[in-house]
Structures are given as structure tokens and as C-alpha cells.
Amino acid sequence: MCMVAGVAISTPLVAQQTAAPPTAPMVQAVPPPLPLPVLAPAQAALLAPLLADAGFAQGLRHDGARPPAPPSNEALVRAALDYARAVRAGRLDSSDFQQDWGLRPAPYDPLPGFSEAVRADRLAQWLRALPPPYSGYDSLQAGLANYRKIEAAGGWARLAAGTDLGMGASGARVAALRKRLAVEDSQVVAAGDKFDAGLKDAVIRAQRRYGLNPTGLVSAGTLAALNVPAGDRVRQIMANMERWRWLPAELPAKRIQVNIAAAVLTVFEGDAPIASMKAVTGRPGNETPMLQSKIHTIVLNPPWNVPAGIAAKELWPKGEAALKAQGYKIIGTGPSRRLQQQPGPRSALGLYKFDFDNPYAVYLHDTPSQSTFASFSRLASHGCVRLEKPGPLAQLLLRNDPAWQPEQIKAELAKGKTLRVPLQDQDKVSVYLLYWTAFASANGTVSFRADPYNWDKTLAAKIEKRSAITAAAVSAR
């Protein structure tokens, strides 16, 4: 008996009786594990210091103190294999992942590659090839080195609260602001206590790096971003480097990426960004999960099947009469009743919904409420992703289908009836919901976003704890 769409279907008995017996064994023999290679003395002398430095450089630990050298050849080999797994497929164990961290790295066995590197005496080359092959990862690694130097030098002093600082201001708080900005921005003249045009430009650059409204005025939000300790910024970079390790070895050249923390959607073709738009992602408590999937259907004029939790907390208290006036249909009776908002201009899903398989029941969609897109903080949904420009995205995904050119889409929308439009196989596009709170340019200049879900500190702590556990296990051998 098997389950299809939740319905039990019995397999006919005659089919069971007449099925041909298998001609191959049902269980294949498992090959024996490869033996650990034995390092030559010169190889061991090369590998030990490389490993001691590599884990720190790749953000696998915060503490810069070198770990003790592995006590034996076997321990050194196991340390190398542990490092390889961590830097290629992530430091975490499967038990470390939260439920809404739906991105999971592919399994990786480093032993065959390591054994070949030992045989060919190419250990240094093998180590260099392990990290994720993305410029985004490489630039974060450069940024990590820079912020570690800042932290080692004492970081920066906390800026005192007070009235907003802008053009014409002067005094000790302005002098402290100059000194603080100069730590991250080499264009800033650190000396002086006047808020002039040059300092305003520096404030605007900082606000853009932190994803804030670039007004040039230093108010509470800008102060809060500037007062995050340097050590926290180091851990934030470490966390984002770890998330890069959860991605596949090669991203699809055609894909959609949503940065949950920055609330921005970007479309890639040929591995280059071709379109971008603002998004609204989940508020804290209704987090948008990290995941990867593939958009397979566009729903025109979608109804909204209201989740039971949202209905109970936000809608049923309004009363049935008010809900019906707002376009909600009450389906069922008693405890099993549920709400569905009918398609139309007031529908919470707007005119478009983009479906992709995932266990969290989230999707991309339109919205009749456009005011949130004008805000620099756009974490306001129940977990799904609202789009600023869903119409152009639908046209882009359907552009190769002659039956669904812009005029046909417009005509169907005007009918007001729900219609599911499956994408042709070649047009189904990979979608990645990612949580990037730190990203860097090629020269290592890092931009930060707030950590609204507190995932960065949680992840950085898990990385360090797991590194300590595995290092202790290796050293004990």
C-alpha cells in the first residue's frame, strides 16, 4: 500500500503475484573503508602548521591561539580530515541545525581526495581547494582578517548617546564619531571635532554599509550600528562564512536569491544579476526560513488560505460579519472551520503567487500593501516573501512560453479567477532563501545588516563549540 496525495491506494494482488523476481541482489556489498594514509615526515612537518593556521583563517574558531600539535600521525591525518569536512561542508553537526535552517550541506567524504593528495605530494594544493569556490566567500575571508586586526587593536570606543549629530555640530561627541568612523573607513580624517561636509559623506557611506537610511544624520539607529563591538562583527562574518559552506559546490547559473535579512530579491541569469527588487520578509517570531527549492508554478489571482494560527490570533476576533465584508470565506463549521480570502484587489496575496516545494509552506507573492517597501526595515510578514515587482518577475519567468506573453497574463488577471500556470521544465527556476547579514566587496570592505533573528550569534557559538569538541576528540587519539 502506498500514499498518493494523502490517499491510500492498494496495489492489486495479481500484480504482486506476477511480478518477476529480481535478477540482481537487493543489497549491494558495501566496500571496505579506505585506510588512513601514512604521512611522510616532510608532509607531516608541512601539514601541521598549515592546519593550525587554516582553521582560524577560515573562521572556524574565534580564538587566535594555535591548537596543540596532534600527537601522532593518525591524529594529524584525522585533524586534516576534520578540517576538510568543516571548511567544505560546514562545521555543524546535523543536530546543531535549527528547524528553520533548511539549507543543509551535501555529504562530503574528504578521505579519497586527501589520500590522493598524500600520494601525489600535493597537500598544500588540496588544502587551498577546500573552501567554497565563491567570490562572496573569498571577500568575506578578507574582511574577516581585517576585522580581526581591528579587534586585536582594541576595537573601537562606544559612542555616547545624545542629540542627533549633523552638519554644523561640534565638540567631543563629533571628535569621537570621527575616530570611530576612521577605524572602518580610510577616507575619514580622524582628527577634528567639526561635523563638516566630509564627515557627512563618511556617515552616509557608513549608513549604506549598515543598510540604514543614508541621511547623513547620526541618530539612534546609526549609533546602534556603530556601537556593535568589533568582536561581534568578527562572529557575524564567521556565521556568514559558515552559511556559504551550506550551498552546493556550484550554484545554478539561472536562479532567484532572496536575502532575508536585507529583504531584497535578485534574479540571476548566466550567474550574473539581471534584476533586483525590494522584498518584505518575516518579522522576528515569524521567521522566513533558509531553504533552496525550484519555482514550478505561478498562480494568477490566488486565494489566501489563512493559516490557523494567523486566523486565531488576528482574524477570528474581528467577527464573522467583518471578515465576510473583507472578502473572507468561512469554510466548514465548528472547530474545523477555516478562512479563505477570495481573489481580488484586497487579497493579501495580490495578483501573483510563486509556488515552490518546501516543508514550511512559504512562497513568494504580491501584496496590495505597498507602503512597507518604502521602509529600510522590511521585516513585517508572517514568513512568506512579499515582492515589490511581482508582475515583471512573472513576465520574466514566462517569457519563453508563447501562451503566456504579457497580454495573455493581463487578460487572465482581468477575469479575476484563480488560474495556476505551470512553468515549462526549462523555465523552472531555482530559488534560494538566504540569510546574509555580512557581505563584502572584492577589497574586503564589509557591509553588515542587522541580525533580526539572532541567528548570527547562535551560529557562531555553535561553530566554536563544535570546533572545540572535534579538536579535543582528535587530540585524544
C-alpha positions, 0 to 999 in steps of 0.5 A: 500500500502506498500514499498518493496525495494523502490517499491510500491506494492498494496495489492489486494482488495479481500484480504482486503475484506476477511480478518477476523476481529480481535478477540482481541482489537487493543489497549491494556489498558495501566496500571496505573503508579506505585506510588512513594514509601514512604521512611522510615526515616532510608532509607531516612537518608541512601539514601541521602548521598549515592546519593550525593556521587554516582553521582560524583563517577560515573562521572556524574558531574565534580564538587566535591561539594555535591548537596543540600539535596532534600527537601522532600521525593518525591524529594529524591525518584525522585533524586534516580530515576534520578540517576538510569536512568543516571548511567544505561542508560546514562545521555543524553537526546535523543536530546543531541545525535549527528547524528553520535552517533548511539549507543543509550541506551535501555529504562530503567524504574528504578521505579519497581526495586527501589520500590522493593528495598524500600520494601525489605530494600535493597537500598544500594544493588540496588544502587551498581547494577546500573552501567554497569556490565563491567570490562572496566567500573569498571577500568575506575571508578578507574582511574577516582578517581585517576585522580581526586586526581591528579587534586585536587593536582594541576595537573601537570606543562606544559612542555616547548617546545624545542629540542627533549629530549633523552638519554644523555640530561640534565638540567631543561627541563629533571628535569621537564619531570621527575616530570611530568612523576612521577605524572602518573607513580610510577616507575619514580624517580622524582628527577634528571635532567639526561635523563638516561636509566630509564627515557627512559623506563618511556617515552616509557611506557608513549608513549604506554599509549598515543598510540604514537610511543614508541621511547623513544624520547620526541618530539612534539607529546609526549609533546602534550600528556603530556601537556593535563591538568589533568582536561581534562583527568578527562572529557575524562574518564567521556565521556568514562564512559558515552559511556559504559552506551550506550551498552546493559546490556550484550554484545554478547559473539561472536562479532567484536569491532572496536575502532575508535579512536585507529583504531584497530579491535578485534574479540571476541569469548566466550567474550574473544579476539581471534584476533586483527588487525590494522584498518584505520578509518575516518579522522576528517570531515569524521567521522566513526560513533558509531553504533552496527549492525550484519555482514550478508554478505561478498562480494568477489571482490566488486565494489566501488560505489563512493559516490557523494560527494567523486566523486565531490570533488576528482574524477570528476576533474581528467577527464573522460579519467583518471578515465576510465584508473583507472578502473572507470565506468561512469554510466548514463549521465548528472547530474545523472551520477555516478562512479563505480570502477570495481573489481580488484587489484586497487579497493579501496575496495580490495578483501573483503567487510563486509556488515552490516545494518546501516543508514550511509552506512559504512562497513568494507573492504580491501584496496590495500593501505597498507602503512597507517597501518604502521602509529600510526595515522590511521585516513585517510578514508572517514568513512568506516573501512579499515582492515589490515587482511581482508582475515583471518577475512573472513576465520574466519567468514566462517569457519563453512560453508563447501562451503566456506573453504579457497580454495573455497574463493581463487578460487572465488577471482581468477575469479575476479567477484563480488560474495556476500556470505551470512553468515549462521544465526549462523555465523552472527556476531555482530559488534560494532563501538566504540569510546574509547579514555580512557581505563584502566587496572584492577589497574586503570592505564589509557591509553588515545588516542587522541580525533580526533573528539572532541567528548570527550569534547562535551560529557562531557559538555553535561553530566554536563549540563544535570546533572545540569538541572535534579538536579535543576528540582528535587530540585524544587519539 
